[in-house]
Amino acid sequence: MSQPILDSDLFVTFCKGVVSRHEGNWPPTEEELADEFAAFFLLDLVVLEESLALCKRVGIHVSIAPLPEGLHGINGSHGQNREVLLSTKEAFPGGKFHTLLHELRELLEYTFCDLGYPIVQSQELEIHAEEFASIARMNGANKAIEFLFEAANKVETNWKRWLAFAASIVFGYAYVLSCGMHSRLEDAMIRYKQNTQH
């Protein structure tokens, strides 16, 4: 994967590009924003490590530390300095990755606001950040499923090929469902753990 050329602030560059492409039909949808984000930053958005590498490239400091129960992540920015803090606790697999995407969407919104082009009202930001994270993960899942189908298609034995296709479909469906329902599943898991500890 080739690396984009760094300039002084890639977040601002990205947001200015979004504004120029959508100014006549503002605001863009979360799906458009997630697609453009992945294309601009050359991400497949499938794994946490890839997103952590992106954060390092664009100067976003990401750390993992204990946070209060129910708080999955927080972010902050001052000028070009941006930081994301993720909880050490992960109630559901993929939690840190989902939370990082959520926090990145919030940081994007602050940049759009600074440019005079807010996408959402502040009270709606949590909902939109969840939607962005889910869509970004689902887009990444689609690419992973395509890879699994291509691999299954190369299996020589007929029954093994069909078994590989079936496994790809089951995995893909389960993963896409978990992306779309991540916050609900995570909250349910937290409630379950709290109820079993008492």
C-alpha positions as CSV (number, residue, x, y, z in Angstrom):
1,M,0.0,0.0,0.0
2,S,1.5,3.4,-1.0
3,Q,1.6,6.1,1.6
4,P,-0.1,9.5,1.0
5,I,2.2,12.5,1.0
6,L,2.1,14.2,4.4
7,D,1.4,17.9,4.5
8,S,1.0,20.1,7.6
9,D,-2.4,18.7,8.5
10,L,-4.0,15.9,6.6
11,F,-7.2,16.1,8.6
12,V,-7.7,19.7,7.4
13,T,-6.8,18.7,3.8
14,F,-9.3,15.9,3.9
15,C,-12.1,18.0,5.3
16,K,-11.4,20.8,2.8
17,G,-11.7,18.2,0.0
18,V,-15.0,17.0,1.3
19,V,-16.3,20.6,1.5
20,S,-15.2,21.3,-2.1
21,R,-16.9,18.1,-3.4
22,H,-20.1,18.5,-1.4
23,E,-20.5,22.2,-1.0
24,G,-23.5,22.4,-3.3
25,N,-25.2,19.6,-1.6
26,W,-24.1,20.0,2.1
27,P,-23.8,17.9,4.2
28,P,-22.5,14.6,2.9
29,T,-24.0,11.4,4.3
30,E,-22.0,9.3,6.8
31,E,-21.7,6.7,4.1
32,E,-20.1,9.2,1.7
33,L,-17.8,10.5,4.5
34,A,-16.7,6.9,5.4
35,D,-16.0,6.0,1.8
36,E,-14.1,9.2,1.2
37,F,-12.1,8.8,4.4
38,A,-11.1,5.3,3.4
39,A,-10.1,6.4,-0.1
40,F,-8.2,9.5,1.0
41,F,-6.2,7.7,3.8
42,L,-5.8,4.5,1.7
43,L,-7.4,2.4,4.4
44,D,-9.2,-0.9,4.0
45,L,-10.7,-0.3,7.5
46,V,-10.6,-4.0,8.5
47,V,-8.2,-4.1,11.4
48,L,-7.3,-1.9,14.4
49,E,-3.6,-1.9,13.6
50,E,-4.1,-0.3,10.2
51,S,-6.1,2.5,11.8
52,L,-3.5,3.0,14.5
53,A,-0.8,3.3,11.8
54,L,-3.0,5.9,10.1
55,C,-3.3,7.9,13.4
56,K,0.5,7.8,13.8
57,R,1.0,9.0,10.2
58,V,-1.3,12.0,10.7
59,G,0.0,12.9,14.1
60,I,-3.0,11.7,16.3
61,H,-1.7,10.3,19.5
62,V,-3.6,7.1,20.5
63,S,-3.2,5.5,23.9
64,I,-5.0,2.8,25.8
65,A,-5.8,3.3,29.5
66,P,-8.4,2.4,32.1
67,L,-11.5,4.5,31.7
68,P,-14.7,4.7,33.8
69,E,-17.2,1.9,33.3
70,G,-19.2,2.4,30.2
71,L,-16.8,4.9,28.6
72,H,-15.1,3.3,25.6
73,G,-13.0,6.2,24.4
74,I,-12.5,10.0,24.5
75,N,-10.8,12.4,22.2
76,G,-9.4,15.9,22.4
77,S,-7.7,18.5,20.2
78,H,-5.9,21.8,20.5
79,G,-4.8,23.3,17.2
80,Q,-3.2,20.5,15.2
81,N,-2.6,18.4,18.3
82,R,-5.1,15.6,18.5
83,E,-5.4,12.7,20.9
84,V,-7.6,9.6,21.4
85,L,-7.7,7.6,24.5
86,L,-9.2,4.1,24.3
87,S,-10.4,2.0,27.2
88,T,-8.4,-1.0,28.2
89,K,-11.7,-2.9,28.6
90,E,-13.2,-4.3,25.5
91,A,-16.7,-5.7,26.2
92,F,-17.1,-7.1,22.8
93,P,-14.5,-8.2,20.1
94,G,-13.6,-5.3,17.8
95,G,-14.5,-2.8,20.5
96,K,-11.3,-0.8,20.3
97,F,-11.3,-0.6,16.6
98,H,-15.0,0.5,16.5
99,T,-14.3,3.1,19.2
100,L,-11.2,4.4,17.4
101,L,-13.3,5.0,14.2
102,H,-16.0,6.7,16.4
103,E,-13.5,9.0,18.0
104,L,-11.9,9.8,14.6
105,R,-15.3,10.8,13.3
106,E,-15.7,13.2,16.2
107,L,-12.3,14.7,15.5
108,L,-13.3,15.2,11.8
109,E,-16.5,17.0,12.9
110,Y,-14.4,19.4,15.0
111,T,-12.3,20.2,11.9
112,F,-15.4,20.7,9.8
113,C,-16.7,23.1,12.4
114,D,-13.4,25.0,12.4
115,L,-13.8,25.4,8.6
116,G,-17.4,26.7,9.0
117,Y,-19.0,23.6,7.6
118,P,-20.5,21.5,10.5
119,I,-22.1,18.3,9.4
120,V,-24.2,17.7,12.5
121,Q,-25.5,19.5,15.5
122,S,-23.4,18.7,18.6
123,Q,-26.2,16.8,20.3
124,E,-26.3,14.4,17.2
125,L,-22.6,13.8,17.0
126,E,-22.6,10.6,19.1
127,I,-25.2,9.0,16.8
128,H,-23.4,10.1,13.6
129,A,-20.0,8.9,15.0
130,E,-21.5,5.5,15.7
131,E,-23.0,5.3,12.2
132,F,-19.7,6.4,10.6
133,A,-17.8,3.7,12.6
134,S,-20.3,1.0,11.7
135,I,-20.3,1.9,8.0
136,A,-16.5,2.1,7.8
137,R,-16.3,-1.4,9.4
138,M,-19.0,-2.8,7.1
139,N,-17.1,-1.4,4.1
140,G,-14.0,-3.1,5.3
141,A,-16.0,-6.3,5.9
142,N,-17.2,-6.3,2.3
143,K,-13.6,-6.2,1.1
144,A,-12.7,-9.1,3.4
145,I,-15.7,-11.1,2.2
146,E,-14.6,-10.5,-1.4
147,F,-11.2,-11.9,-0.5
148,L,-12.8,-15.0,1.1
149,F,-15.0,-15.6,-1.9
150,E,-11.9,-15.4,-4.2
151,A,-10.1,-17.8,-2.0
152,A,-13.1,-20.2,-1.9
153,N,-13.4,-20.1,-5.7
154,K,-9.8,-21.4,-5.9
155,V,-10.6,-24.5,-3.9
156,E,-10.4,-27.5,-6.4
157,T,-12.6,-30.1,-4.8
158,N,-16.3,-29.2,-5.5
159,W,-17.7,-30.0,-2.0
160,K,-14.9,-28.2,-0.3
161,R,-15.4,-25.2,-2.5
162,W,-19.1,-25.1,-1.6
163,L,-18.2,-25.5,2.1
164,A,-15.8,-22.6,1.8
165,F,-18.4,-20.4,0.2
166,A,-20.9,-21.3,2.9
167,A,-18.4,-20.5,5.6
168,S,-17.6,-17.2,3.9
169,I,-21.3,-16.3,3.8
170,V,-21.8,-17.2,7.5
171,F,-18.7,-15.3,8.5
172,G,-19.6,-12.3,6.4
173,Y,-23.2,-12.1,7.6
174,A,-22.2,-12.4,11.3
175,Y,-19.5,-9.8,10.9
176,V,-21.6,-7.3,9.0
177,L,-24.4,-7.8,11.6
178,S,-21.9,-7.2,14.4
179,C,-20.7,-4.0,12.8
180,G,-24.2,-2.6,12.4
181,M,-25.2,-3.6,16.0
182,H,-21.9,-3.1,17.7
183,S,-22.9,-0.5,20.2
184,R,-26.0,-2.4,21.2
185,L,-24.1,-5.7,21.6
186,E,-21.3,-3.9,23.6
187,D,-23.8,-2.3,25.9
188,A,-25.7,-5.6,26.4
189,M,-22.4,-7.3,27.2
190,I,-21.5,-4.7,29.8
191,R,-25.0,-5.0,31.4
192,Y,-24.6,-8.8,31.4
193,K,-21.2,-8.6,33.1
194,Q,-22.5,-6.1,35.7
195,N,-25.5,-8.3,36.5
196,T,-23.4,-11.4,36.9
197,Q,-20.9,-9.7,39.3
198,H,-23.7,-8.8,41.8
